[in-house]
Amino acid sequence: MKKLSLINKIIFIINSMFATVLLLSYLLPYISPKSLPVFAILSLFVPFLIILNIIFVLYWLINLKKQLLLSFIILVIGWFFSATFYKVSGVNSSSNTDLKVMSYNVRMFNHWKWINDENISKNISDFIAEKSPDILLFQEYYTLEKQQINYPYKYVKTKNSKAFIGLAIYSKFPIINSGSLNLTNTSNNIIYADVLRNKDTIRVYNLHLQSLELNTDKENFGQENSEKLIARLKERFKKQAEQTEKFLEHEKNWKGKKIVAGDFNNTSYSWVYNQISNNKKDAFEESGVGFGKTFNYWFPLRIDFILTDEDAIINKFNSFSEKNSDHFPVLAKINWEN
């Protein structure tokens, strides 16, 4: 520090603060939001913290200063003990027995015209027809929006008989059983369907965990002040934790093949993701490339997931850049044959 200029001393102090916060974020997967909800908010900003620390490493490297070691060491720790931030390469193979699974938060097919495009609903239908997934999971599905999505089997669940927004599972294979976890005091929900494929029954869960309802286009995410924003986020993350516990209690009764997918409204650095993904394979981690970004925001947020049981083989994963919603669709090719 003594040999640094005044400006570099200030920069290193700032660097130290952000490096420390990133290091603390590695504890996020192990601390329930129910016990420390304010800490859970940090899970949304881990990608930003990683990018910022990479910038600090590059800055000190260009200036040939040993201060680069601080952020560098913490980034290396994260490489081994934290979720993957960026995938350089991934598996890209195919088999005739692959099961193609897509998850897509369609934001009510743009029913309220958030996007200034009259063709959004058709664009979504055309995109799905082109990719032709065997199993298709929708979040923020709107029953009043007419769709040209032709599948022989489907399970659609709204919150009640008077509601029009909910979740849907479409399948090319017979659905022999279905149900809902009926989450309370929320517009979000978790549904499931048992799909019969050949002689296999595959349990498919469609999760839409508690929405944070952040307006990313407005200052302070649409809240009057930071205190109200933090209070809202704390309450929403606690709800996510409760919903996760309810899901895990339900899931443990299923011993067969399964797929768990949907919009978690949280990142892979969170307690929620860590709990749900335990003893499962993440399709992006197995076969993805790049950031795996699934939310239309300026820095890479991966909050939509496709998970499988550990016996499955992920032959391909794609996160698409179709801007027909505030989320991007994700698709995985899954196989259980060695």
C-alpha positions in Angstrom: 0.0 0.0 0.0 2.8 2.4 0.8 4.1 2.4 -2.8 0.6 3.1 -4.2 -0.5 6.5 -5.4 -3.4 8.1 -3.5 -5.8 7.2 -6.3 -4.6 3.6 -6.3 -5.0 3.4 -2.5 -8.6 4.5 -2.8 -9.2 2.0 -5.6 -7.7 -0.8 -3.5 -9.9 0.1 -0.6 -12.9 -0.1 -2.8 -11.5 -3.3 -4.3 -11.1 -4.8 -0.8 -14.7 -4.0 0.1 -16.2 -5.7 -3.0 -13.8 -8.6 -2.7 -14.9 -9.2 0.9 -18.6 -9.1 -0.1 -17.9 -11.6 -2.8 -16.2 -13.9 -0.4 -19.1 -13.6 2.0 -21.5 -14.4 -0.8 -20.0 -17.9 -1.0 -21.9 -18.6 2.3 -25.3 -17.8 0.7 -26.2 -21.4 -0.3 -25.9 -22.5 3.3 -27.9 -19.9 5.1 -31.7 -20.0 4.9 -33.4 -16.7 4.1 -35.8 -17.5 6.9 -32.9 -17.0 9.4 -31.2 -14.1 7.7 -33.4 -12.7 4.9 -31.3 -9.5 4.4 -28.3 -11.6 3.5 -30.3 -13.5 0.9 -30.7 -10.3 -1.1 -27.0 -10.6 -2.0 -27.7 -13.6 -4.2 -29.1 -11.4 -6.9 -25.8 -9.4 -7.1 -23.2 -12.2 -7.1 -22.8 -12.0 -11.0 -22.2 -8.3 -10.7 -19.7 -8.8 -7.9 -17.8 -11.4 -10.0 -17.6 -9.1 -13.0 -16.4 -6.3 -10.8 -13.7 -8.3 -9.2 -12.5 -9.5 -12.6 -12.2 -5.8 -13.6 -10.1 -5.1 -10.5 -7.8 -8.1 -11.4 -7.4 -6.7 -14.9 -6.7 -3.2 -13.6 -4.0 -4.3 -11.2 -2.5 -6.6 -13.9 -2.3 -3.8 -16.4 -0.6 -1.7 -13.7 1.7 -4.6 -12.7 0.6 -4.4 -9.1 0.5 -7.3 -6.7 -2.8 -6.1 -5.4 -4.4 -8.2 -8.1 -3.9 -11.2 -5.8 -6.8 -10.2 -3.5 -9.6 -10.5 -6.1 -7.8 -13.2 -8.0 -7.6 -15.5 -5.0 -11.2 -14.9 -4.1 -12.3 -15.6 -7.7 -10.3 -18.8 -7.7 -12.0 -19.9 -4.4 -15.3 -19.2 -6.0 -14.3 -21.3 -9.1 -14.0 -24.4 -6.8 -16.7 -23.7 -4.2 -19.4 -21.6 -5.9 -21.8 -22.1 -8.8 -20.5 -21.8 -12.3 -20.5 -18.2 -13.7 -19.4 -18.9 -17.2 -19.0 -22.1 -19.2 -16.3 -22.1 -21.8 -17.6 -25.3 -23.4 -20.3 -27.9 -23.0 -21.5 -31.2 -24.3 -23.3 -30.9 -27.6 -24.4 -34.4 -28.7 -27.7 -36.0 -29.6 -29.5 -39.3 -29.5 -32.8 -40.5 -30.9 -33.9 -41.3 -27.4 -33.2 -37.8 -26.0 -36.1 -36.1 -24.2 -36.3 -32.5 -25.2 -37.5 -30.3 -22.3 -38.2 -26.6 -22.5 -39.0 -24.1 -19.7 -40.4 -20.7 -20.6 -41.7 -17.8 -18.5 -43.9 -16.2 -21.2 -45.1 -13.2 -19.2 -48.7 -13.8 -20.1 -47.8 -13.9 -23.8 -47.5 -10.1 -23.6 -51.2 -9.8 -23.0 -50.7 -6.3 -21.3 -48.5 -5.1 -24.1 -45.3 -4.6 -22.1 -43.4 -5.1 -25.4 -44.5 -2.9 -28.3 -45.1 -5.8 -30.7 -48.5 -7.2 -31.7 -46.9 -10.5 -32.8 -45.4 -11.6 -29.5 -47.9 -14.4 -29.0 -47.4 -15.7 -32.5 -43.6 -15.4 -32.1 -43.7 -17.6 -29.1 -45.8 -20.2 -30.8 -43.6 -20.2 -33.9 -40.5 -20.5 -31.7 -41.9 -23.5 -29.8 -43.0 -25.1 -33.1 -39.5 -24.7 -34.5 -37.8 -26.2 -31.4 -40.5 -28.8 -30.9 -39.8 -29.8 -27.3 -41.3 -33.1 -26.1 -42.2 -31.5 -22.7 -43.0 -27.8 -22.4 -43.3 -25.9 -19.1 -44.8 -22.5 -19.0 -44.7 -20.0 -16.2 -47.0 -16.9 -16.2 -49.3 -18.8 -18.6 -52.4 -16.8 -19.5 -55.4 -18.9 -20.4 -57.3 -16.1 -22.2 -54.6 -15.7 -24.7 -55.3 -17.9 -27.8 -52.4 -20.0 -28.7 -51.4 -22.2 -31.6 -49.6 -24.7 -29.4 -50.8 -28.1 -30.4 -49.8 -30.9 -28.0 -51.9 -34.0 -27.3 -51.6 -33.7 -23.6 -51.5 -30.8 -21.2 -52.0 -29.8 -17.6 -52.9 -26.2 -16.8 -53.4 -24.9 -13.3 -54.5 -21.4 -12.3 -54.8 -20.3 -8.7 -58.5 -20.7 -8.7 -61.6 -21.1 -10.9 -61.8 -17.3 -11.5 -58.1 -16.8 -12.2 -56.6 -16.7 -15.7 -52.8 -16.8 -14.9 -51.0 -19.9 -13.8 -48.7 -22.7 -14.8 -48.9 -25.3 -17.6 -47.2 -28.5 -18.6 -47.5 -29.6 -22.3 -46.4 -33.1 -23.4 -46.2 -35.2 -26.5 -46.5 -38.2 -24.2 -49.4 -39.2 -22.0 -49.9 -37.5 -18.7 -51.1 -40.2 -16.3 -51.2 -38.1 -13.1 -50.9 -34.4 -12.2 -51.3 -32.1 -9.3 -50.6 -28.8 -7.6 -48.8 -27.9 -4.4 -51.3 -25.0 -4.1 -48.9 -22.5 -2.5 -50.8 -20.1 -0.2 -50.7 -16.3 0.2 -49.1 -15.9 -3.2 -49.8 -15.8 -6.9 -47.0 -18.2 -7.5 -47.2 -22.0 -7.5 -45.7 -25.4 -8.1 -47.3 -28.1 -10.3 -46.3 -31.5 -11.4 -47.2 -34.1 -14.0 -46.3 -37.8 -14.4 -45.4 -38.4 -18.0 -45.5 -41.9 -19.4 -42.8 -42.4 -22.0 -42.5 -45.9 -23.3 -42.3 -47.9 -20.1 -40.9 -45.0 -18.0 -42.9 -42.7 -15.8 -41.1 -39.4 -15.4 -42.2 -36.9 -12.8 -42.0 -33.3 -14.1 -42.2 -30.4 -11.7 -42.9 -26.9 -12.9 -41.8 -24.3 -10.3 -42.6 -20.7 -10.2 -41.2 -19.5 -6.9 -42.1 -16.3 -5.2 -41.8 -13.3 -7.6 -39.7 -10.4 -6.5 -41.8 -8.0 -8.6 -38.9 -5.7 -9.4 -39.4 -3.2 -12.1 -36.0 -3.3 -13.8 -36.8 -0.3 -16.0 -37.3 2.1 -13.2 -35.1 3.7 -10.6 -34.8 1.8 -7.3 -36.7 -1.0 -9.1 -39.9 0.9 -8.8 -39.9 1.4 -5.0 -40.2 4.7 -3.3 -37.0 4.2 -1.3 -34.3 1.7 -0.5 -35.8 0.8 2.9 -39.1 -0.3 1.3 -37.2 -2.2 -1.4 -35.1 -4.1 1.2 -38.2 -4.9 3.3 -40.0 -6.2 0.2 -37.1 -8.4 -0.8 -36.6 -9.8 2.7 -40.3 -10.8 2.8 -40.2 -12.4 -0.7 -37.0 -14.4 -0.1 -38.5 -15.7 3.1 -41.5 -16.9 1.1 -39.2 -18.5 -1.4 -37.6 -20.5 1.4 -41.0 -21.6 2.7 -42.0 -22.7 -0.8 -38.8 -24.5 -1.3 -39.3 -26.5 2.0 -42.8 -27.4 0.8 -41.5 -28.6 -2.5 -38.7 -30.7 -0.9 -41.3 -32.3 1.4 -43.4 -33.2 -1.6 -40.5 -34.3 -3.8 -39.0 -36.8 -1.4 -42.0 -39.1 -1.9 -41.1 -39.6 -5.6 -38.4 -42.2 -6.1 -38.4 -42.5 -9.9 -37.0 -40.4 -12.8 -37.7 -36.7 -12.6 -37.2 -33.3 -14.1 -37.4 -30.2 -12.0 -37.6 -27.0 -14.0 -39.0 -23.5 -14.0 -38.5 -19.9 -12.8 -36.9 -19.9 -9.4 -36.8 -16.1 -9.2 -33.4 -16.5 -7.7 -29.9 -17.3 -8.8 -27.6 -20.4 -8.6 -25.8 -18.7 -5.7 -28.8 -18.9 -3.4 -29.9 -21.2 -0.6 -33.1 -21.9 -2.6 -31.1 -23.2 -5.6 -28.7 -25.1 -3.4 -31.6 -26.9 -1.7 -33.5 -27.8 -4.8 -30.5 -28.8 -6.9 -29.1 -31.1 -4.2 -28.6 -34.6 -5.6 -29.5 -33.4 -9.1 -27.8 -32.4 -12.3 -28.1 -28.8 -13.6 -28.5 -28.9 -17.4 -26.5 -25.7 -17.8 -23.7 -26.9 -15.5 -23.5 -30.2 -17.5 -23.8 -29.0 -21.1 -24.2 -25.2 -21.2 -22.0 -22.6 -22.8 -21.5 -19.0 -21.9 -23.4 -17.3 -19.1 -26.6 -19.2 -19.5 -28.4 -15.9 -19.0 -32.2 -16.3 -18.7 -33.5 -12.9 -17.6 -33.5 -9.8 -19.9 -31.3 -7.5 -17.7 -28.0 -5.8 -18.4 -25.9 -8.2 -16.4 -26.2 -12.0 -16.7 -28.8 -13.4 -14.4 -29.6 -17.1 -14.5 -32.8 -17.7 -12.7 -34.6 -20.3 -14.9 -33.4 -23.8 -14.5 -33.7 -27.4 -15.8 -32.6 -30.0 -13.3 -32.7 -33.8 -13.5 -31.9 -36.7 -11.2 -28.3 -37.8 -11.0 -28.8 -40.9 -13.2 -29.7 -38.7 -16.2 -27.4 -37.7 -19.0 -27.6 -34.1 -20.4 -26.7 -34.1 -24.0 -27.4 -30.5 -24.7 -28.5 -27.2 -23.1 -29.4 -24.0 -24.7 -30.5 -20.6 -23.3 -32.0 -18.6 -26.2 -32.0 -14.9 -26.7 -35.6 -14.5 -28.0 -37.0 -11.2 -26.6 -40.6 -12.2 -26.4 -40.8 -11.9 -22.6 -38.6 -10.6 -19.8 -37.3 -14.2 -19.6 -35.4 -16.2 -22.1 -36.5 -19.8 -22.9 -34.2 -22.7 -21.9 -34.1 -26.1 -23.5 -32.3 -29.4 -22.6 -31.8 -32.8 -24.2 -32.0 -35.4 -21.5 -31.4 -39.1 -21.6 -31.3 -42.0 -19.1 -29.6 -44.5 -21.3 -25.8 -45.1 -21.0 
